[in-house]
Amino acid sequence: MVNAHDLLWGMTPAHAPADAPTWVLEALGAGHPVVVRRAIAAPGHVAVGVRGRLREQRFAAEMPLAAVQRRVAPEALRDVVSLRDVPALQALAQLRSVLVHEAWGVSGSAGFELATGIEALHRPE
């Protein structure tokens, strides 16, 4: 079972649609995870989003459920710590003690970065 915002590993360039931009194929070829979207997918598939290096690089696709090799839910990232000095991670560090008894998780760019180690958060300009 997968839920919105889960990160999934296992999608390859072969699973991408024919119209996928080059950056999508590069991200999938590098083994980056995709994020589960809230959309209807064909039977046996899950709606996902592929994230590129740039903020405007987001691509909607479908991944075969049989291809999923690993799943990380946002809740699994609550205790993952990063030493990077960016505002979102600083805020997260402060919130952990406040949310200790709550059900919560980390998604979006922060979740992607914590799960992969790939820098996805940007400093304010």
C-alpha positions in Angstrom: 0.0 0.0 0.0 1.3 3.4 -0.9 0.0 6.8 0.2 0.3 10.4 -1.1 3.8 11.9 -0.3 5.5 8.5 0.0 8.8 8.3 -1.7 9.2 5.2 -4.0 12.4 3.8 -5.5 12.5 1.5 -8.5 11.1 3.5 -11.3 13.5 3.4 -14.3 13.7 5.3 -17.6 12.0 2.4 -19.2 8.8 3.1 -17.2 8.7 6.8 -18.3 6.3 7.8 -21.0 7.7 8.5 -24.5 7.2 12.3 -24.1 9.2 12.5 -20.9 11.9 15.3 -21.0 15.5 14.3 -20.9 15.9 15.5 -17.2 13.2 12.9 -16.2 15.2 10.1 -17.8 18.3 11.4 -16.1 16.7 11.5 -12.7 15.2 8.1 -13.0 18.5 6.7 -14.5 20.3 8.1 -11.4 18.0 6.1 -9.2 16.2 9.0 -7.6 12.9 8.2 -5.9 9.5 9.5 -7.2 6.8 10.9 -5.0 3.3 9.4 -4.8 0.7 11.9 -6.1 -3.0 12.2 -5.3 -4.3 11.1 -8.7 -6.0 8.1 -10.3 -3.7 5.7 -12.0 -4.3 2.7 -14.2 -4.8 -0.6 -12.4 -1.5 -2.0 -11.1 0.1 1.5 -11.2 0.5 4.4 -8.9 0.4 8.1 -9.9 3.9 9.6 -9.1 5.8 12.8 -9.7 9.4 12.9 -10.8 11.5 15.8 -9.4 14.4 17.4 -11.3 17.2 19.6 -10.0 15.3 22.8 -10.7 12.1 23.9 -8.9 10.2 24.0 -12.2 11.2 20.5 -13.1 8.3 18.3 -12.0 6.8 15.6 -14.2 3.6 13.6 -13.6 3.8 9.9 -14.5 2.7 6.4 -13.5 4.8 3.8 -11.9 4.0 0.0 -12.0 3.4 -1.1 -8.4 5.5 -4.2 -9.2 8.5 -2.0 -9.8 8.5 -0.6 -6.3 11.7 -1.7 -4.5 11.6 0.6 -1.5 9.1 2.9 0.1 9.7 5.7 2.6 6.7 7.3 4.3 7.0 10.9 5.5 6.5 9.7 9.1 9.7 7.6 8.8 11.7 10.9 8.3 10.7 12.5 11.6 13.9 11.7 13.3 16.3 12.0 10.4 18.7 14.9 11.1 20.6 16.9 8.5 23.5 19.2 9.3 22.8 21.5 6.4 22.1 25.1 7.5 18.9 26.0 5.7 15.8 27.6 7.2 13.4 24.7 6.6 15.7 22.2 8.4 16.3 24.7 11.2 12.6 25.0 11.7 12.2 21.3 11.6 14.8 20.8 14.3 12.9 23.3 16.5 9.5 21.6 15.9 10.6 18.0 16.7 10.3 18.5 20.5 6.9 20.2 20.1 5.5 17.5 17.9 7.0 14.5 19.8 3.6 13.1 20.8 1.9 13.9 17.5 1.5 11.9 14.3 3.4 13.8 11.6 6.0 13.4 8.9 8.3 15.4 6.6 7.4 15.7 2.9 8.1 18.0 0.0 11.7 19.2 -0.6 12.7 18.6 3.0 11.4 15.0 3.0 13.2 14.3 -0.4 16.4 15.7 0.9 16.3 13.9 4.2 15.4 10.6 2.5 18.0 10.8 -0.2 20.8 13.1 0.9 20.3 15.0 -2.4 20.2 18.7 -1.8 16.7 19.8 -2.7 16.1 22.8 -0.3 17.2 26.2 -1.3 18.4 29.2 0.7 16.2 32.3 0.5 17.6 34.8 -2.0 
